[in-house]
Amino acid sequence: VTYYSYFDTVVNCFLIDAGGLDIQTGPAIGVAVETMCKFRQPLAYPEAIDAGLRVGKLGNSSVRFEIGIFRQREDEALAAGHFVHVFVDRATNAPVPVPDAIRAVLEPIQLTI
């Protein structure tokens, strides 16, 4: 549960800070429709951590965020996983396109193969 909390914090801080997502009153919100976490090593308080974030897939109304949690200055992830968000209209819960400002900050961190 703690790692999911880290994942959620990383994604939401990025969307709010870089993409301007208004989680209180904005017309579109992201709803988590799928999550996954692979636990590899424990982390203990008060260890400081780093987090990595990238976009695995950017669709019309959905995005797959891929997250890694690391001890500071280490390359091996303690936990790795993903969240899939579908953007929906706050009032109707109907899917809507990823807002333009958010899409603009997601495209540069999208995984390209």
C-alpha positions as CSV (number, residue, x, y, z in Angstrom):
1,V,0.0,0.0,0.0
2,T,2.8,2.4,0.8
3,Y,4.3,2.0,-2.7
4,Y,1.0,2.6,-4.3
5,S,0.8,5.8,-2.2
6,Y,4.3,6.8,-3.6
7,F,3.1,6.0,-7.2
8,D,0.0,8.1,-6.7
9,T,2.0,11.0,-5.3
10,V,4.5,11.0,-8.1
11,V,1.8,11.0,-10.8
12,N,-0.4,13.6,-9.2
13,C,2.4,15.9,-8.3
14,F,3.6,15.8,-11.9
15,L,0.2,16.4,-13.3
16,I,-0.5,19.3,-11.0
17,D,2.9,20.9,-11.1
18,A,3.9,20.4,-14.7
19,G,0.5,19.9,-16.4
20,G,-1.7,22.3,-14.4
21,L,-4.2,19.7,-13.4
22,D,-6.8,21.2,-11.1
23,I,-8.0,18.3,-8.9
24,Q,-10.4,20.5,-7.0
25,T,-12.5,22.2,-9.7
26,G,-11.1,21.3,-13.2
27,P,-13.5,20.0,-15.8
28,A,-11.5,16.8,-16.4
29,I,-10.0,14.4,-13.8
30,G,-7.9,11.2,-14.2
31,V,-9.5,8.0,-12.8
32,A,-7.2,5.1,-12.1
33,V,-8.6,2.1,-13.9
34,E,-5.6,-0.3,-13.6
35,T,-2.7,-0.5,-11.2
36,M,0.3,-2.8,-10.7
37,C,3.3,-2.9,-8.4
38,K,6.2,-5.3,-8.4
39,F,7.9,-5.2,-4.9
40,R,11.6,-6.0,-5.0
41,Q,13.2,-4.7,-1.8
42,P,12.0,-3.1,1.4
43,L,12.3,0.5,2.3
44,A,12.4,1.8,5.8
45,Y,11.6,5.1,7.4
46,P,13.4,7.6,7.4
47,E,15.2,6.6,4.2
48,A,15.1,9.2,1.4
49,I,13.8,8.0,-1.9
50,D,13.9,9.1,-5.6
51,A,11.1,8.3,-8.0
52,G,11.2,7.9,-11.8
53,L,8.2,8.6,-14.0
54,R,7.6,7.9,-17.7
55,V,4.6,7.4,-20.0
56,G,4.4,3.9,-21.4
57,K,1.4,4.7,-23.6
58,L,-0.5,7.8,-24.4
59,G,-4.0,7.3,-25.9
60,N,-6.8,9.6,-26.7
61,S,-8.4,9.6,-23.2
62,S,-6.0,7.4,-21.3
63,V,-2.4,7.3,-20.2
64,R,-0.2,4.5,-18.7
65,F,2.2,5.9,-16.2
66,E,5.2,3.8,-15.3
67,I,6.9,4.5,-12.0
68,G,10.0,3.3,-10.2
69,I,10.9,3.9,-6.6
70,F,14.6,4.1,-5.7
71,R,16.9,4.6,-2.8
72,Q,18.6,7.9,-3.3
73,R,21.7,7.6,-5.6
74,E,20.9,3.9,-6.4
75,D,20.0,2.5,-9.8
76,E,18.0,-0.6,-8.8
77,A,14.3,0.0,-8.2
78,L,12.9,-1.0,-4.9
79,A,9.5,-1.2,-6.5
80,A,8.2,-0.6,-10.0
81,G,4.7,-0.5,-11.4
82,H,2.1,1.4,-13.4
83,F,-1.1,3.3,-13.2
84,V,-3.5,3.6,-16.1
85,H,-5.6,6.8,-15.9
86,V,-8.6,7.5,-18.0
87,F,-9.5,11.2,-18.2
88,V,-13.2,11.8,-17.6
89,D,-15.6,14.7,-17.3
90,R,-15.9,15.6,-13.6
91,A,-19.7,16.0,-13.9
92,T,-20.7,13.0,-16.1
93,N,-17.7,10.6,-15.7
94,A,-17.8,10.2,-19.5
95,P,-14.3,9.8,-21.0
96,V,-12.8,12.9,-22.5
97,P,-9.6,13.5,-24.4
98,V,-6.4,14.0,-22.3
99,P,-6.4,17.8,-21.8
100,D,-4.0,19.6,-24.1
101,A,-1.8,21.1,-21.3
102,I,-1.4,17.7,-19.8
103,R,-0.7,16.0,-23.1
104,A,2.0,18.6,-23.8
105,V,3.9,17.6,-20.6
106,L,3.3,13.8,-21.1
107,E,4.6,13.6,-24.7
108,P,8.2,14.4,-23.7
109,I,8.4,11.7,-21.1
110,Q,6.7,9.1,-23.4
111,L,8.6,5.8,-23.9
112,T,9.6,5.5,-27.5
113,I,10.7,2.3,-29.1
